[in-house]
Amino acid sequence: MKITGCEVLTLPDHGDSMMLVAVDTDEGIHGLGEVGIRTRQRAVAGAIEHLAELIVGEDPTRIEHLWQVMFRRGFFPSDRFLSAAIAAIDVALWDIRGKALGVPVYELLGGQVRDAVPCYVHVGDQHRELPAFLDRCRQLVAEGWRHLRFAAPYDDGVLDQRATMRASIELMHAAREALGDDIELILDVHTRLDPPEAVTLCREIEAARPYFVEDPLRAESLDSYEMLRRRTGVPLATGEVYGSKWEFQRLIERDLIDYARVDVAVAAGLTEAKKIAALAETHYVKLATHNPLGPVTAAASLHLNLACPNVGVQEHQVAPEPATAALFTVRPTVRPGWVERSELPGLGVDIDRAAARELRATPAERPHLRTPDGAYTNW
């Protein structure tokens, strides 16, 4: 079997662009992957074009070899945008391998260690006022969800860190009081706070027993996470922006996190994600896979989590908009609180490519937040 080409598809997704990569072979078997970085897709598309030149004509079953070629052949470290391009191709190769052998991808990763994967749901950033927030939480719990995620709030394009800190503390304690002890609560700070506010927030919500606090600080400085680790007892999670095992290595080996937010579509694919998971296991760090994308990444995350022992929870992506959802001939099955195991060969997800080629999409520009004095700040 030989690789004959890579095709990039961009599909509308709630005002955004879902970028998929289809890898074709001369035996008629194709695989699907997804790009995890949506904000600079032209850059990633250029990377995919370069990588395709390296792999066309190669044997798609040599997945580790092709990963090494894609990641290392350019000499400079394959961070972020290039790793997202590698991720899409790598996942597609695993899909091809599973289809060729007639087995699900998790069988190739060591076989299932669980029957289904626990997942969490987003409360929704539009529910910012406390009564509406609690009503939405109660609704999700009534539907059967047991892990709820909400984000540190802000108002109308302005992020006042002190106000965001106070509002997050209020939401966490109110949710714990309203929902009881059996519901797991996840607060995503989304890197919106600086160390003074992050420390205060984490200390003030310790009594509410969050499942974890995600991205309390930006991820560039590990020293800041070491400082936060010394000053709070809440479980910490980060890693969705990391593109390789080397970036996770320092966080994990210094025991600075409790949950690794591995994004299979950013961290150079399943080949790299399995290695990150093994490194995390040696430090008793659990996976909390980042998955706000489409069905292809949801499926890839599912197979990783089915085969890894150290799994906490998987993020549940919002279903694609109806026109895009209709293109998927099969995709992961989610019931409240769980992603179900599939026995289909490969990833267990596929798409009507002829219909998909008729669609075009433009990536959404992310919010441009300002501090009250007008300075640009993190979204």
BELHU-V638591 format. One record per residue. N is the residue number from 1. RES is the residue in one letter. OMEGA is omega in radians with two decimals (none if undefined). Layout:
{{N & RES & OMEGA} {N & RES & OMEGA}}
This chain:
{{1 & M & 3.13} {2 & K & 3.06} {3 & I & -3.13} {4 & T & 3.13} {5 & G & 3.07} {6 & C & 3.13} {7 & E & 3.11} {8 & V & 3.09} {9 & L & 3.07} {10 & T & -3.03} {11 & L & 3.08} {12 & P & -3.13} {13 & D & 3.10} {14 & H & 3.14} {15 & G & -3.12} {16 & D & -3.13} {17 & S & 3.02} {18 & M & -3.11} {19 & M & 3.11} {20 & L & 3.07} {21 & V & 3.05} {22 & A & 3.09} {23 & V & -3.08} {24 & D & 3.11} {25 & T & -3.13} {26 & D & 3.07} {27 & E & 3.08} {28 & G & 3.08} {29 & I & 3.10} {30 & H & 3.08} {31 & G & 3.14} {32 & L & 2.98} {33 & G & -3.12} {34 & E & 3.08} {35 & V & -3.05} {36 & G & 3.11} {37 & I & -3.07} {38 & R & -2.97} {39 & T & -3.11} {40 & R & -2.96} {41 & Q & 3.11} {42 & R & 3.09} {43 & A & -3.13} {44 & V & 3.12} {45 & A & 3.07} {46 & G & 3.10} {47 & A & 3.12} {48 & I & 3.11} {49 & E & 3.09} {50 & H & -3.10} {51 & L & 3.13} {52 & A & 3.12} {53 & E & -3.13} {54 & L & -2.96} {55 & I & 3.11} {56 & V & -3.08} {57 & G & -3.13} {58 & E & 3.11} {59 & D & -3.07} {60 & P & -3.14} {61 & T & 3.11} {62 & R & -2.96} {63 & I & -3.14} {64 & E & 3.12} {65 & H & -3.12} {66 & L & 3.06} {67 & W & 3.14} {68 & Q & 3.12} {69 & V & -3.10} {70 & M & -3.03} {71 & F & -2.96} {72 & R & -2.96} {73 & R & 3.13} {74 & G & 3.12} {75 & F & -3.13} {76 & F & -3.13} {77 & P & -3.08} {78 & S & -3.06} {79 & D & 2.92} {80 & R & -2.99} {81 & F & 3.09} {82 & L & 3.13} {83 & S & 3.09} {84 & A & 3.07} {85 & A & 3.08} {86 & I & -3.12} {87 & A & -3.11} {88 & A & -3.14} {89 & I & -3.12} {90 & D & 3.13} {91 & V & 3.10} {92 & A & 3.11} {93 & L & 3.06} {94 & W & 3.10} {95 & D & 3.10} {96 & I & -3.09} {97 & R & 3.12} {98 & G & 3.13} {99 & K & -3.12} {100 & A & -3.12} {101 & L & 3.13} {102 & G & -3.11} {103 & V & 3.04} {104 & P & -3.10} {105 & V & -3.11} {106 & Y & 3.06} {107 & E & 3.12} {108 & L & -3.12} {109 & L & 3.12} {110 & G & 3.14} {111 & G & -3.05} {112 & Q & 3.01} {113 & V & 3.09} {114 & R & -3.08} {115 & D & 3.10} {116 & A & -3.09} {117 & V & 3.08} {118 & P & -3.14} {119 & C & 3.12} {120 & Y & -3.09} {121 & V & 3.06} {122 & H & 3.04} {123 & V & 3.13} {124 & G & -3.07} {125 & D & 3.14} {126 & Q & -3.12} {127 & H & -3.02} {128 & R & 3.09} {129 & E & -2.98} {130 & L & -3.13} {131 & P & 3.14} {132 & A & 3.11} {133 & F & -3.11} {134 & L & 3.09} {135 & D & 3.13} {136 & R & 3.09} {137 & C & -3.14} {138 & R & 3.12} {139 & Q & -3.13} {140 & L & 3.10} {141 & V & 3.12} {142 & A & 3.12} {143 & E & 3.11} {144 & G & 3.14} {145 & W & -3.14} {146 & R & 3.04} {147 & H & -3.13} {148 & L & 3.12} {149 & R & 3.01} {150 & F & -3.02} {151 & A & 3.04} {152 & A & -2.99} {153 & P & 3.01} {154 & Y & -3.03} {155 & D & 2.89} {156 & D & 3.05} {157 & G & 3.12} {158 & V & 3.12} {159 & L & 3.02} {160 & D & -3.00} {161 & Q & -3.14} {162 & R & 3.11} {163 & A & 3.10} {164 & T & 3.11} {165 & M & -3.10} {166 & R & -3.14} {167 & A & 3.13} {168 & S & 3.09} {169 & I & -3.14} {170 & E & -3.12} {171 & L & -3.12} {172 & M & -3.12} {173 & H & 3.13} {174 & A & 3.13} {175 & A & 3.13} {176 & R & -3.14} {177 & E & -3.07} {178 & A & -2.99} {179 & L & -3.14} {180 & G & -2.99} {181 & D & -3.02} {182 & D & -3.14} {183 & I & -3.14} {184 & E & -3.06} {185 & L & -3.13} {186 & I & 3.09} {187 & L & 3.08} {188 & D & 3.12} {189 & V & 3.06} {190 & H & 3.11} {191 & T & -3.04} {192 & R & -3.07} {193 & L & 2.98} {194 & D & -3.03} {195 & P & -3.10} {196 & P & -3.13} {197 & E & 3.13} {198 & A & 3.12} {199 & V & -3.14} {200 & T & 3.13} {201 & L & -3.07} {202 & C & 3.13} {203 & R & -3.07} {204 & E & -3.13} {205 & I & -3.14} {206 & E & -3.10} {207 & A & 3.13} {208 & A & 3.04} {209 & R & 3.08} {210 & P & 3.05} {211 & Y & 2.89} {212 & F & 2.98} {213 & V & -3.04} {214 & E & 3.05} {215 & D & 3.10} {216 & P & 3.13} {217 & L & 3.01} {218 & R & -2.94} {219 & A & -3.07} {220 & E & -3.04} {221 & S & 3.09} {222 & L & 3.12} {223 & D & 3.13} {224 & S & 3.09} {225 & Y & 3.07} {226 & E & 3.08} {227 & M & -3.12} {228 & L & -3.13} {229 & R & -3.13} {230 & R & -2.94} {231 & R & 3.09} {232 & T & 3.12} {233 & G & -3.13} {234 & V & 3.05} {235 & P & -3.09} {236 & L & 3.13} {237 & A & 3.03} {238 & T & 3.05} {239 & G & -3.06} {240 & E & -3.13} {241 & V & -3.07} {242 & Y & -3.05} {243 & G & -3.11} {244 & S & 3.10} {245 & K & -3.11} {246 & W & 3.09} {247 & E & 3.09} {248 & F & -3.04} {249 & Q & -3.05} {250 & R & 3.10} {251 & L & -3.05} {252 & I & -3.06} {253 & E & 3.06} {254 & R & 3.08} {255 & D & -3.10} {256 & L & 3.12} {257 & I & 3.07} {258 & D & -3.13} {259 & Y & 3.11} {260 & A & -3.10} {261 & R & -3.12} {262 & V & 3.01} {263 & D & -3.09} {264 & V & -3.09} {265 & A & 3.07} {266 & V & -3.04} {267 & A & 2.98} {268 & A & 2.94} {269 & G & -3.11} {270 & L & 3.14} {271 & T & -3.14} {272 & E & -3.10} {273 & A & 3.12} {274 & K & 3.11} {275 & K & 3.07} {276 & I & 3.13} {277 & A & 3.12} {278 & A & 3.07} {279 & L & 3.13} {280 & A & -3.12} {281 & E & -3.12} {282 & T & 3.10} {283 & H & 3.11} {284 & Y & 3.05} {285 & V & -3.12} {286 & K & 3.03} {287 & L & 2.94} {288 & A & -2.92} {289 & T & 3.11} {290 & H & -2.98} {291 & N & 3.09} {292 & P & -2.96} {293 & L & -3.06} {294 & G & -3.08} {295 & P & -3.12} {296 & V & 3.10} {297 & T & 3.06} {298 & A & 3.13} {299 & A & 3.13} {300 & A & 3.10} {301 & S & 3.12} {302 & L & -3.11} {303 & H & 3.06} {304 & L & -3.07} {305 & N & 3.06} {306 & L & -3.03} {307 & A & -3.09} {308 & C & -3.13} {309 & P & -3.00} {310 & N & -3.09} {311 & V & 3.04} {312 & G & -3.05} {313 & V & 3.09} {314 & Q & 3.06} {315 & E & 3.12} {316 & H & -3.13} {317 & Q & 3.03} {318 & V & 3.12} {319 & A & 3.11} {320 & P & 3.07} {321 & E & -2.95} {322 & P & -3.09} {323 & A & 3.11} {324 & T & 3.13} {325 & A & -3.11} {326 & A & 3.12} {327 & L & -3.10} {328 & F & -3.13} {329 & T & 3.04} {330 & V & 3.10} {331 & R & -3.06} {332 & P & 3.09} {333 & T & -3.14} {334 & V & 2.93} {335 & R & -3.04} {336 & P & 3.09} {337 & G & -3.02} {338 & W & 2.89} {339 & V & -3.02} {340 & E & 3.10} {341 & R & 3.07} {342 & S & 3.08} {343 & E & 3.12} {344 & L & 3.10} {345 & P & 3.14} {346 & G & -3.14} {347 & L & -3.05} {348 & G & 3.08} {349 & V & 3.12} {350 & D & -2.97} {351 & I & 3.02} {352 & D & -3.01} {353 & R & 3.12} {354 & A & 3.10} {355 & A & -3.12} {356 & A & -3.13} {357 & R & -3.13} {358 & E & -3.07} {359 & L & 3.05} {360 & R & -3.13} {361 & A & 3.10} {362 & T & 3.12} {363 & P & 3.09} {364 & A & 3.01} {365 & E & -3.11} {366 & R & -3.10} {367 & P & 3.05} {368 & H & -3.08} {369 & L & 3.09} {370 & R & 2.97} {371 & T & -3.13} {372 & P & 3.12} {373 & D & 3.04} {374 & G & -3.14} {375 & A & 3.09} {376 & Y & 3.13} {377 & T & -3.05} {378 & N & 2.93} {379 & W & none}}
